[in-house]
Amino acid sequence: MRGLRLIGIAALATLALVIAAPAAHAQGAQGRYQLGSKAFVGAPFVLAIVVDGLEEQPAPKLPSLTVPGLEITEGDADFRGGFNVTVNGRRVQSGGGTWVLTYRVTAEKAGAFNLPAVDVTQGATTVPIRGGAFEVVDLPTTNDMKFAITLPQRPVYVGETFPAELEWLLRKNPQEPQFGVPLLNMDSTLAVQVPTPTNPRQVLEFATDKGQQKLGFEQDRVTRDGLAYDRFRFPLQVTARKAGPIVIPPASVVVELEIGQGRDAFGFPVARTDTFRATDLQRTLDVRPVPETDKPPSFAGAVGSSYSIAARASRSVVQLGEPLELEITVKSDQRLDTVNLAPLDGPGALPKAKFAVPADAPVGELSADGMQKTWKVSVQVTAADTTEIPGLAFSYFDPAKATYQTIHSEPIALSVKGGSVVGAAQVVGQPAGSGAPGPAAESSSVLSLAGVDLALSPPGALASCLTRTVGACSSLSTTRRTVRATSSRCASSRPGNRLSRRSSSASTTSAAR
């Protein structure tokens, strides 16, 4: 039942301070260093500068701390206490509260460390902080606990997302574990994604430079070196961001374990505990750039071993020159945050002679789990002989095979109607006697709409145009015939009526031109 004992345990002890209420009139601000917990080698701990007597605003500036042998990350500035007295909307008296300036510290080795004297500044007020010293303790190890990180045993490539795993083995009940996992803080070289926990009760918190990070775990039983352990596995997804050998400092955990039974002052049995440490080895990850040789033009940085691509068009029948929406979806067994599409007018995409695409690269939308990415692009058909949207090429580098792979979406059949897109201004002729020529140069009353499929027109769009003409009506010419709308029919038309070839034929007479 050790898994139940782990629920809700904090990974890093928070700063425990007892702050006295400030005096009514602070005689001067004073500050000091203070530790939030015992300091152990390899386990992050909190170091704070506590300043009494400063105003609530503005926040004081955190002094920069540099101590050899210590990795120090600046934290937050938190104000506590204080009071204000306001008369007629004007502050006439105030009592300074307490500012707590925190740092997260990890020690590489045991020993005494000296903290420098620094100044804390708030506006025109400067508070000197005297230097101090503290002890970092190295702890014994035990076969009752092991802690390690699992990484690929092969070279990885820039852009590749690969699985990693923290493994914690226990033979005794733990109390108040403090984890130190430098891998979680290597954003410049390695991006770490933490999967959403499947069970909210199986979660532990790990200290990172950005605060506490909740990691879900899976629990089972294993045997190592003849000893049975409860195993807690924390899965991670890591993406390599830059090439070269990347040194990953050792991960560690400090925890109290039961070492036997004792009795308290009243004679009741209690568990006796001692503090132990488990540390992994330093690792070096070999990250390589993807090869330039044989790189396909449809490669846009995807690295992995499992991808699929699909395309879908908003419609299969279009007017020449009309836009349609093309939806492109890429799926994988890994997160696709950094995956992009190659240019849609490049090799393996849409031929420039038949399609026009936006100049700007489309922005993809990730699914909730990050393993599907969808791009929506407005595409214009520019050639009348276009019969399909060709299969789109998507290339990726397979690190397991050390080769590039290219897959294609299925082609999409298209029916393109001849002619060009016709706007309302072109359809509506000039009123009789206006003296202004109509948009069709060859005839004042005839306009050619070669190949137009009227059934595709928005409901009432063409009827609305025709009803706005009181004098003469335009003639509609298809590829094989010309349909002339009579003045009486135009006048009686109503916006919103759906036009089709059949309805147009029933209400018009043909005239050869």
C-alpha positions in Angstrom: 0.0 0.0 0.0 3.0 2.3 -0.4 1.2 3.9 -3.4 -1.5 5.3 -1.1 1.1 6.7 1.3 2.6 8.7 -1.6 -0.6 10.6 -2.4 -0.4 14.3 -1.7 3.3 14.3 -0.6 5.0 17.6 -1.5 8.2 17.2 -3.4 9.9 20.3 -2.1 9.4 21.6 1.4 8.0 25.1 1.3 9.5 28.0 3.2 8.3 27.7 6.8 8.5 31.1 8.5 6.9 32.4 11.6 6.6 36.2 11.0 5.8 38.4 14.0 3.3 41.2 13.5 5.1 44.4 12.6 5.3 47.2 15.1 2.9 50.2 14.5 5.9 52.3 13.4 8.8 50.5 11.8 12.0 52.2 13.0 14.0 50.9 10.1 13.9 48.0 7.7 16.0 45.0 8.5 16.8 41.8 6.6 18.4 38.4 6.9 19.0 35.1 5.2 16.9 32.1 6.1 16.7 28.5 4.9 13.3 26.9 4.2 14.5 23.3 5.0 17.6 21.2 5.6 20.1 21.3 2.8 21.1 18.0 1.2 23.4 17.3 -1.7 21.5 17.0 -5.0 18.1 17.9 -3.6 16.7 21.4 -4.3 16.0 23.5 -1.2 14.7 27.0 -0.6 16.9 29.9 0.5 15.2 33.2 1.3 16.0 36.8 2.1 13.5 38.0 4.7 13.1 41.8 5.0 10.9 43.5 7.6 9.7 47.1 7.5 9.4 47.8 3.8 6.4 49.2 2.1 3.9 47.0 0.2 4.7 48.7 -3.1 6.7 48.5 -5.2 8.2 45.0 -5.1 11.9 45.1 -4.1 14.5 43.9 -6.6 15.9 40.4 -5.9 19.7 40.6 -5.5 21.7 38.4 -7.7 23.4 35.5 -5.7 26.5 33.7 -7.0 28.1 31.0 -4.8 30.6 28.5 -6.1 29.3 25.0 -5.9 25.7 26.1 -5.7 23.1 26.3 -8.6 20.9 29.2 -7.6 17.7 30.2 -9.5 15.7 33.3 -8.6 12.2 32.8 -7.4 9.4 35.2 -6.3 9.0 38.2 -4.0 6.1 37.7 -1.7 4.7 40.4 0.7 3.1 39.5 4.0 1.5 41.6 6.7 1.7 45.3 6.9 -1.1 47.9 7.4 -2.3 51.3 6.1 -4.3 54.0 7.9 -6.3 56.2 5.5 -8.2 59.5 6.4 -10.4 61.2 3.9 -9.0 59.0 1.1 -5.4 59.9 2.0 -2.9 57.6 3.5 -1.5 59.2 6.7 0.1 56.2 8.4 1.5 52.9 7.3 3.3 49.9 8.9 5.7 48.0 6.8 5.1 44.3 6.4 7.5 41.5 5.5 9.0 40.7 2.1 10.2 37.2 1.4 12.5 36.9 -1.5 13.0 33.2 -2.5 15.7 31.3 -4.4 15.8 27.7 -5.4 19.2 26.2 -4.6 20.9 22.8 -5.5 24.3 21.9 -4.0 26.7 19.8 -6.0 28.7 18.6 -2.9 28.5 18.6 0.8 30.2 21.2 3.0 29.9 24.7 4.4 28.9 27.5 2.0 29.2 31.2 2.6 26.5 33.6 1.4 27.6 37.1 0.3 26.5 40.3 1.8 24.0 41.9 -0.5 21.6 44.9 -0.6 17.8 44.8 -1.1 16.5 48.0 -2.8 12.9 49.3 -2.7 12.7 52.7 -4.4 15.0 55.0 -2.4 15.3 52.6 0.5 18.3 50.2 0.7 18.4 47.4 3.2 21.8 45.7 3.8 21.8 41.9 4.3 24.7 40.5 6.2 26.5 37.5 4.8 26.0 34.1 6.4 26.9 30.4 6.1 25.1 27.2 6.1 25.9 23.5 5.9 25.0 21.1 3.1 24.8 17.5 4.2 25.6 14.4 2.2 23.3 11.5 3.0 23.8 7.7 3.0 22.4 5.5 0.4 20.4 2.3 1.0 19.4 -0.8 -1.0 15.8 0.0 0.1 15.6 2.8 -2.5 16.9 3.4 -6.1 16.2 6.3 -8.4 17.2 6.5 -12.1 16.2 8.1 -15.4 15.9 6.1 -18.6 17.0 7.6 -21.9 17.6 6.2 -25.4 20.8 4.3 -25.8 21.3 5.5 -29.4 21.9 8.9 -30.9 18.9 11.1 -31.3 18.3 13.9 -33.8 17.4 17.5 -33.6 13.6 17.8 -33.7 13.1 14.2 -32.6 10.7 13.5 -29.7 11.7 10.5 -27.7 10.4 8.8 -24.5 12.1 9.2 -21.2 11.2 7.8 -17.8 11.9 8.4 -14.2 12.0 5.2 -12.1 11.8 5.2 -8.3 12.2 1.8 -6.5 11.1 1.5 -2.9 11.1 -1.3 -0.3 10.0 0.8 2.6 7.4 3.5 3.2 8.7 7.0 2.2 8.0 10.3 3.9 8.4 13.8 2.4 10.5 13.1 -0.7 12.5 15.9 -2.2 13.3 15.3 -5.9 16.0 16.9 -7.9 15.7 16.3 -11.7 17.8 18.7 -13.8 16.4 17.3 -17.0 13.2 19.2 -16.2 15.1 22.5 -16.4 17.1 22.2 -19.6 14.7 24.2 -21.9 17.4 25.6 -24.1 18.6 22.2 -25.2 15.8 19.8 -24.4 12.0 20.5 -24.3 10.3 18.2 -21.8 6.5 17.5 -22.2 4.7 16.0 -19.2 1.8 13.8 -20.2 -1.5 14.6 -18.5 -1.9 12.3 -15.5 -4.5 9.6 -16.2 -5.2 9.1 -12.5 -5.4 12.4 -10.4 -4.6 10.4 -7.3 -1.3 9.1 -8.6 0.5 12.4 -8.8 3.6 13.8 -7.2 5.1 17.3 -7.5 8.6 17.9 -8.7 10.5 21.2 -8.2 11.5 23.0 -11.4 12.8 26.5 -12.2 9.2 27.4 -13.2 7.7 26.2 -10.0 6.1 22.9 -9.0 5.4 20.4 -11.8 2.9 17.6 -11.3 4.0 14.3 -12.7 1.6 11.3 -12.9 3.0 7.9 -12.1 2.3 4.2 -12.7 2.9 1.7 -10.0 3.8 -2.0 -10.1 6.1 -4.6 -8.5 9.6 -5.6 -9.8 12.6 -7.7 -8.7 16.1 -6.2 -9.0 19.2 -8.1 -7.8 17.1 -10.6 -5.9 15.1 -7.9 -4.0 11.4 -7.0 -4.5 10.5 -3.4 -5.0 7.5 -1.2 -5.4 8.2 0.6 -8.7 6.9 4.1 -9.5 7.4 5.2 -13.1 7.0 8.8 -14.3 6.8 9.0 -18.2 8.1 12.0 -20.0 8.4 13.1 -23.7 11.6 14.9 -24.6 12.4 16.8 -27.8 16.0 17.6 -28.7 16.4 21.3 -29.7 20.1 21.6 -30.6 22.8 19.3 -31.9 25.8 18.2 -29.9 26.6 16.2 -26.8 24.2 17.3 -24.1 25.3 16.5 -20.5 22.3 15.7 -18.2 23.3 16.1 -14.5 22.3 13.2 -12.2 18.7 13.0 -10.9 18.3 12.4 -7.2 15.7 12.0 -4.4 16.1 12.6 -0.7 13.5 10.9 1.5 12.8 9.6 5.0 12.4 5.9 5.2 11.3 3.6 8.1 14.3 1.9 9.8 12.4 0.2 12.6 10.0 0.6 15.4 10.4 2.6 18.6 8.2 4.1 21.3 7.2 7.7 22.1 7.4 9.5 25.4 4.1 7.8 26.4 5.2 4.4 25.5 3.2 4.1 22.3 4.8 2.4 19.3 6.1 4.7 16.6 8.1 4.2 13.4 11.7 5.2 13.6 13.0 7.0 10.4 16.2 8.1 8.9 17.0 10.3 5.9 18.5 8.6 2.8 19.5 9.7 -0.7 19.3 7.9 -4.1 21.2 9.4 -7.1 21.4 8.5 -10.7 24.5 8.7 -12.9 25.3 11.7 -15.1 24.3 11.0 -18.6 25.4 12.4 -22.0 22.9 12.5 -24.8 24.3 12.4 -28.4 22.1 14.8 -30.5 22.8 14.9 -34.2 21.5 17.2 -36.9 19.4 15.6 -39.6 21.5 14.8 -42.7 21.5 17.1 -45.6 22.1 14.3 -48.0 19.0 13.1 -49.8 16.8 15.6 -47.9 13.5 15.8 -49.8 12.0 19.2 -50.7 8.8 18.3 -48.8 10.7 17.9 -45.5 9.9 20.6 -43.0 11.6 19.3 -39.8 9.4 16.3 -38.8 11.5 13.6 -37.1 10.0 10.3 -35.9 8.9 6.9 -37.1 5.1 7.1 -37.3 3.2 9.7 -39.3 0.1 9.9 -41.5 -1.4 12.6 -43.6 -4.9 13.2 -45.0 -6.5 16.0 -47.0 -10.1 17.0 -47.4 -11.6 19.7 -49.6 -14.7 21.7 -48.7 -16.3 20.9 -52.1 -15.5 18.9 -55.2 -17.2 21.1 -57.8 -15.9 24.6 -58.2 -16.1 27.6 -60.5 -12.8 28.5 -62.2 -11.1 31.0 -60.0 -13.2 30.3 -56.9 -11.5 29.5 -53.6 -12.1 26.3 -51.7 -10.9 25.3 -48.3 -8.3 22.6 -48.1 -8.0 20.9 -44.7 -4.7 19.0 -44.1 -4.3 16.7 -41.1 -1.1 15.1 -39.8 -1.2 12.4 -37.1 1.6 10.7 -35.1 2.3 8.7 -32.0 4.2 11.7 -30.6 3.4 15.3 -30.0 3.5 17.6 -33.0 4.2 21.0 -31.5 7.2 21.7 -33.7 5.9 20.0 -36.9 5.1 22.3 -39.9 4.1 21.8 -43.5 6.4 22.3 -46.4 5.3 25.2 -48.8 2.0 24.2 -50.5 3.3 25.6 -53.8 6.6 23.7 -53.6 7.6 20.3 -55.0 5.3 17.5 -54.0 2.4 19.9 -53.3 0.0 21.9 -55.5 1.3 22.8 -59.0 1.7 26.5 -59.5 0.1 26.3 -63.0 -3.2 25.0 -61.6 -3.5 26.4 -58.0 -2.9 29.6 -56.2 -2.1 29.5 -52.4 -1.6 32.2 -49.8 1.9 33.5 -49.5 1.9 33.2 -45.7 2.6 29.8 -44.1 -0.6 28.4 -42.5 -0.8 28.0 -38.7 -1.7 24.5 -37.6 -4.1 23.7 -34.7 -3.1 21.0 -32.2 -5.5 18.4 -30.8 -5.9 18.1 -27.0 -3.3 15.4 -26.8 -0.9 17.1 -29.2 -0.7 14.1 -31.5 -2.8 15.5 -34.3 -2.3 18.8 -36.1 -4.6 20.4 -38.7 -4.0 23.2 -41.1 -6.9 24.9 -43.0 -5.8 26.7 -46.2 -7.9 28.7 -48.8 -6.8 27.4 -52.3 -7.8 28.9 -55.6 -8.1 26.8 -58.8 -6.6 28.7 -61.7 -6.6 26.2 -64.6 -9.8 24.9 -66.3 -8.3 21.5 -67.1 -7.7 20.7 -63.4 -9.3 17.4 -62.5 -8.0 16.7 -59.0 -6.1 18.0 -56.0 -3.0 15.8 -56.2 -1.8 13.8 -53.2 0.3 16.1 -50.9 3.8 14.9 -50.0 4.9 14.9 -46.3 8.4 13.9 -45.5 10.0 13.0 -42.2 13.3 11.7 -41.0 13.1 8.2 -39.4 15.8 8.1 -36.7 15.5 4.3 -36.2 16.2 3.7 -39.9 18.4 6.9 -40.3 16.6 7.6 -43.6 14.0 10.1 -44.9 10.5 8.8 -45.6 7.8 10.4 -47.7 4.1 9.7 -47.5 1.2 11.2 -49.5 -2.4 12.1 -48.9 -5.0 10.6 -51.2 -5.8 12.7 -54.4 -9.2 14.5 -54.4 -11.3 14.5 -57.6 -12.3 18.0 -58.8 -14.9 19.2 -61.3 -14.0 22.7 -62.5 -16.6 24.8 -64.4 -15.2 27.0 -67.1 -15.3 30.8 -67.1 -14.3 33.1 -64.3 -15.9 34.3 -61.1 -18.7 36.8 -61.8 -19.5 39.5 -59.4 -22.8 41.4 -59.0 -21.5 44.5 -60.8 -20.8 42.4 -63.9 -24.2 40.6 -64.0 -26.3 43.8 -63.7 -26.5 45.8 -66.9 -26.8 49.6 -67.2 -30.3 51.2 -67.2 -31.7 52.0 -70.7 -30.9 55.4 -71.9 -28.1 56.0 -69.5 -25.6 56.3 -72.3 -23.1 54.3 -70.3 -21.9 51.1 -71.9 -22.7 47.8 -70.1 -19.9 45.6 -68.7 -20.2 43.3 -71.8 -18.6 45.1 -74.7 -20.3 43.0 -77.4 -23.8 43.6 -76.2 -25.7 45.9 -74.0 -28.1 43.2 -73.0 -26.1 40.0 -73.2 -23.5 38.8 -70.7 -21.6 35.5 -71.2 -21.3 33.1 -68.2 -19.5 30.2 -69.9 -19.9 27.0 -68.0 -21.6 28.5 -64.9 -23.4 25.9 -62.8 -26.3 28.0 -61.4 -27.1 25.4 -58.9 -23.9 26.3 -57.1 -24.8 30.0 -56.8 -25.8 31.2 -53.3 -29.6 31.1 -52.8 -31.1 34.2 -54.3 -27.7 35.8 -55.2 -28.4 36.0 -59.0 -32.1 36.7 -58.6 -31.3 39.6 -56.3 -29.0 41.0 -59.0 -31.6 40.7 -61.7 -34.4 42.3 -59.7 -32.3 45.4 -59.2 -32.5 46.1 -63.0 -35.8 47.9 -63.9 -35.0 48.7 -67.5 -33.2 46.0 -69.4 -32.3 42.5 -68.2 -29.0 40.8 -68.8 -28.9 37.7 -71.0 -27.2 34.6 -69.5 -25.2 32.6 -71.9 -24.0 29.0 -71.1 -21.5 27.1 -73.1 -24.0 25.9 -75.6 -26.9 28.3 -75.3 -27.8 31.8 -74.3 -30.7 32.4 -71.9 -32.3 35.8 -72.0 -34.4 37.0 -69.1 -37.3 39.1 -70.1 -38.0 42.4 -68.5 -41.3 41.2 -67.0 -39.7 38.1 -65.5 -36.9 40.2 -63.9 -39.4 42.6 -62.4 -41.4 39.8 -60.8 -38.3 38.0 -59.5 -37.8 38.0 -55.7 -34.5 37.9 -53.8 -33.9 34.6 -52.1 -35.3 32.5 -55.0 -33.0 29.6 -55.8 -32.1 29.5 -59.5 -31.2 26.4 -61.4 -30.9 25.5 -65.0 -34.4 24.1 -65.1 -36.1 27.2 -63.5 -34.2 29.5 -65.8 -35.2 27.6 -68.8 -38.9 27.6 -67.8 -39.0 31.4 -67.4 -36.9 32.5 -70.3 -36.7 32.3 -74.1 -33.6 31.5 -76.0 -32.0 33.7 -78.6 -29.1 32.8 -80.7 -26.1 35.1 -80.8 
